[in-house]
Amino acid sequence: VQMGTNVIGHFLLAKLLAPRTKRQVWLSSTAHLLIGDPPGDVHDHAKAPRINLDAIDKVDEQSYDGWHRYQQSKLGDILLAKQFIVEFDHLEGCAVHPGVVRTNLSRHMSVWSMFKYVWASITGRGAKVLTPEQGARTQTLCAVMPSDDLVPGAYYADCVVAEEAQSARNEEDAKRLYDYCDEVTRPFQE
């Protein structure tokens, strides 16, 4: 579900809009850094896992780990933000982490899942829960800042370029993910 919604669906929209847009801002998350159990035990730039393209369309309900899939989808968004600016010469782009934003997206989560989500988001980062207005700052800034100020393909958090996982810099993974998404969405690209 996470990969289809957060990565493949966004890929299709971004690809259809690419000829008509100058800049794309991909919504990612600090979750791409998470390792450990419960998620968030560690934000580790070096150990965050690479994207597993072999598992994108495989779901085993007994071993399904929603947190891992979320981590993978947010990593995928960063990889695609980088690859889109390679594929489309005219395009500027970046990925952003909005912060932990107080919305109703968690209304269907159990108390334990919500606790893990908040814990994962703030552990070691000194974060606080933001209002929707505060959470919109980074992506708004990245959408409107002058081209000379935008770092192409960068990962932004708190309105500045932030360190991303090493796995988010893997150009081969970015290209493979782009090609996979392009293939599975081809029937809808007309």
C-alpha positions in Angstrom: 0.0 0.0 0.0 2.7 2.5 1.0 4.8 1.9 -2.2 1.7 2.2 -4.4 0.5 5.3 -2.8 3.7 7.2 -1.9 5.9 6.1 -4.8 4.2 4.6 -7.8 1.2 6.9 -7.7 3.4 10.0 -7.2 5.7 8.8 -10.0 2.8 8.7 -12.4 1.6 12.2 -11.5 5.1 13.6 -11.6 5.8 12.0 -15.0 2.6 13.4 -16.5 3.3 16.8 -15.1 7.0 16.9 -16.0 6.7 18.4 -19.5 4.5 21.2 -18.0 6.5 22.0 -14.8 9.8 23.5 -14.0 10.1 22.3 -10.5 8.9 19.3 -8.5 9.0 19.0 -4.7 8.7 15.4 -3.4 7.3 14.8 0.0 9.6 12.4 1.9 10.3 11.9 5.6 13.0 11.4 8.1 11.5 7.9 8.3 13.9 7.0 5.4 16.6 7.0 8.0 14.9 4.7 10.5 16.4 1.4 11.5 15.7 -0.8 14.6 12.7 -2.2 16.4 10.6 -0.3 17.3 11.3 1.9 14.3 13.1 5.0 15.4 15.5 3.3 17.8 18.2 4.7 15.5 18.3 7.4 12.9 21.4 6.1 11.0 22.6 7.7 7.9 25.0 4.9 7.1 22.9 1.9 8.1 19.5 2.8 6.7 18.6 0.1 4.3 18.7 0.4 0.5 15.4 0.2 -1.4 14.3 -3.3 -2.0 12.8 -3.4 -5.5 12.2 -7.1 -5.3 9.7 -6.6 -2.5 7.7 -3.7 -4.0 4.8 -5.9 -5.4 5.1 -8.7 -2.9 3.0 -8.7 0.3 3.0 -11.5 2.8 0.3 -10.6 5.3 2.0 -12.6 8.1 5.3 -10.9 7.7 4.1 -7.5 6.5 5.9 -4.7 8.3 4.2 -1.3 7.7 7.0 0.7 9.2 9.6 -0.9 7.0 7.3 -0.3 3.9 6.9 3.3 5.0 10.6 3.7 5.4 11.1 2.2 1.9 8.5 4.5 0.3 10.0 7.6 1.8 13.4 6.5 0.6 11.9 5.9 -2.8 10.6 9.5 -2.9 14.1 10.9 -2.4 15.5 8.6 -5.1 12.8 9.6 -7.6 13.3 13.3 -6.8 16.9 12.9 -7.8 16.2 10.7 -10.8 13.6 13.0 -12.3 16.1 15.8 -12.6 18.4 13.4 -14.5 15.6 12.2 -16.8 14.2 15.7 -17.5 16.9 18.3 -18.3 14.6 21.3 -17.7 13.3 20.0 -14.3 14.4 21.2 -10.9 13.6 19.1 -7.9 14.2 18.1 -4.3 12.7 16.1 -1.5 11.4 17.4 1.8 10.7 16.3 5.3 7.8 18.4 6.6 8.3 17.4 10.2 5.9 15.6 12.6 2.6 17.4 11.7 -0.6 17.3 13.7 -3.2 16.1 11.2 -6.0 13.5 11.1 -3.9 11.0 9.1 -3.3 9.0 12.3 -7.0 8.6 13.1 -7.0 4.9 12.2 -3.7 4.1 14.0 -3.7 2.2 17.3 -2.3 4.1 20.3 0.8 1.9 20.1 1.3 2.6 16.4 0.8 6.3 17.0 3.4 6.2 19.8 5.9 4.4 17.6 5.3 6.9 14.8 5.9 9.9 17.0 8.8 8.3 18.7 10.4 7.4 15.4 9.9 10.9 14.1 11.5 12.7 17.1 14.1 10.4 18.5 17.4 12.1 18.5 16.1 15.0 16.4 14.7 17.4 19.0 11.5 17.6 16.9 8.1 18.7 18.1 4.7 18.2 16.8 3.9 21.0 14.3 0.7 22.6 13.2 -0.2 22.1 9.5 0.9 25.6 8.8 4.3 25.0 10.4 4.6 21.7 8.6 4.0 23.4 5.2 7.0 25.7 5.6 9.7 23.5 4.1 7.9 22.4 1.0 6.5 25.9 0.4 10.0 27.3 0.6 11.4 24.7 -1.8 8.5 25.3 -4.2 9.1 29.1 -4.4 12.8 29.8 -3.7 14.8 31.2 -6.5 16.4 28.5 -8.8 19.9 29.7 -7.8 19.2 28.9 -4.2 17.7 25.4 -4.7 20.2 22.6 -4.3 19.2 20.2 -7.1 18.1 16.8 -5.8 18.8 17.7 -2.2 16.8 16.6 0.9 15.4 19.5 2.9 14.2 19.5 6.5 13.4 22.6 8.7 13.9 24.8 5.6 17.5 23.8 5.1 19.4 21.1 3.3 19.6 18.1 5.6 21.7 15.0 5.6 20.0 12.1 3.9 20.8 8.4 4.3 23.6 7.0 2.2 21.1 4.7 0.5 19.3 7.8 -0.8 22.4 8.7 -2.8 22.5 5.4 -4.7 22.2 6.4 -8.4 21.8 2.9 -9.5 18.9 2.3 -7.2 17.3 5.6 -8.3 17.5 4.6 -11.9 16.2 1.1 -11.2 13.2 2.5 -9.2 12.5 5.1 -12.0 12.5 2.4 -14.6 10.3 0.0 -12.5 7.7 2.8 -11.9 7.8 3.8 -15.6 7.1 0.2 -16.7 4.2 -0.4 -14.3 2.6 2.9 -15.0 3.1 2.9 -18.8 -0.6 2.0 -19.6 -1.7 5.1 -17.7 0.8 7.6 -19.3 -1.2 8.3 -22.4 
